[in-house]
Amino acid sequence: MKIIVYFAVIRKDRYFYIGEYIEIVNKMLLNLTGKKILVTGIANNRSIAWGIAQQLSKAGAELGITYLPDDKGRFESKVRELTEPLNPSLFLPLDVQNPAQIEEIFQNIKNNWGQIDGLVHCLAFAGRDELIGDYSATTSEGFDRALNISAYSLAPLCKAAKPLFSDGAGVVSLTYLGSERAIPNYNVMGVAKAALEASVRYLSAELGPEKQVRVNAISAGPIRTLASSAIGGILDMIHNVEEKAPLRRTVTQTEVGNTAAFLLSDLSSGISGQTIYVDAGYCINGM
């Protein structure tokens, strides 16, 4: 004689079999299981992109990871070793100043994944000389390079991903308060981030109608990363946030990563074209 026991959970006057209950709970919680997400911009364990990748993986996403190729392969080996615990199914070189590499990335995604559910854009660069002193001293070459890598790069990545986006896919990019306020020494990067935020809005308008693809930016507070160390007075910026932000602290990679996971999940299905501030509330300050 075979006995089958059904467990049930009571909710008001309804009975839910446990399988149905778990399905309901999963829909209520942040769950990226089955979603295929490409993460760009990981350089080391202090990268914000690394914090994002970790949280996406914890939420169940299948990851593709890119690295910046160099002649000696140093970045490749460093990023491969760092991300190995996340078990990425794709690990690919990406220099956004090389259009052929962008095409190769998404051809690889088409061949291996078939579609893409999320794209994380964590790419930014400005020369050290452009991140200290007077903004008017920015060179034409430095300006072009900063805007190309930090802002323009989102457009060709989205263009290449467009035919592969699944219904309801998400795109997340990283920006900073220097896009709208004059932050000492942030200079050309502030201009680049302003252009990036405008790009987020235009891409949201472009990609939303057909497949409900959402495009958003996270404006993270200053975090001690290798990239941020190039900005003159970065420690002063961090201490200022710790003194004046409503939460009296800076934020962590994990907090930014959690926000990215939310924006790439079905929980944020009605949010697009927005810049979400994750800065311990610092952006609300008048002075």
C-alpha positions, 0 to 999 in steps of 0.5 A: 500500500502506497501512502502519499502525504500532502503538506499544506500551508493555510492562508486565511481560508485557502489551502496551498500545497507546499509546491504551490506555496514555494512557487508563490514565495519564489515569485515574491523573492528576488530570484534570478534562476535561469537568467543569463547575464553578462557582466563587464568591467571586473578588474579585481576583488575591489571592483564594484562589478565584482560585487555585482557579479557575486550577488547575481550569482547568489540569486541564481543567475548564470553568468558570462564574464568579460575581461580586458585583454592585454599583451601579457594576459595578466588581466585574463588570469587575474579575473579568471581566478577571481571569478572561478568560484562563480562558475561562469559559463562564458569567459570572454575578452572585451575591449569596447574600443574594438568593435570586432570584439563586441561582435564576437562577444554577442555571436558567442552569446548567440551560439551558447546561450541563444538569448541574454536576460541581463547586461551589466555595464561597469566600464569607465576610464579617464587618464590620471591627469584628467582626474586632478586639477582644473577641468579646463586642462582636459585634453581633447584626446583625454576627453574623447577617450573618457567619453568613448569608454565610459559613456558611448560604449553602452550604445554599441553593447546594447545594439549588439545585444538587441536582437538577443534580448529576452522579453523583460531583459534588463540593462544596468550601468554604473554612474556617480553624483559627479554627473550632476554636481561639480565634484572636485577632481572628478572633471571629465568623468563627471561629463562622461557620467552625465552622457551615460545617464542620458544614454540610459534614458534614450536606450530605455526609450528605444528598447522598451516598446518591443520586448519590455527591455529595461535600462537603468543606472545605479549612482553608487557612492564613493567606494575604495576601489583601484579605479577610484584611487586615481581620482585626486582627493578620493579619501576626502570624498569618502570622509565627506560622505561618512560625515554628511550622509544620512546613514553616516557611512559609505556603501559597500560593493554588496549593497550596490550588487543587491540593487543591481540584482533587483534591477535585473529581476522581475521585481523591478519590471516597472522600472526603466530609464532611471538613475537609482542612488545607492549612496547612503542618502548623500545625494539629498544633502543641500550642502 
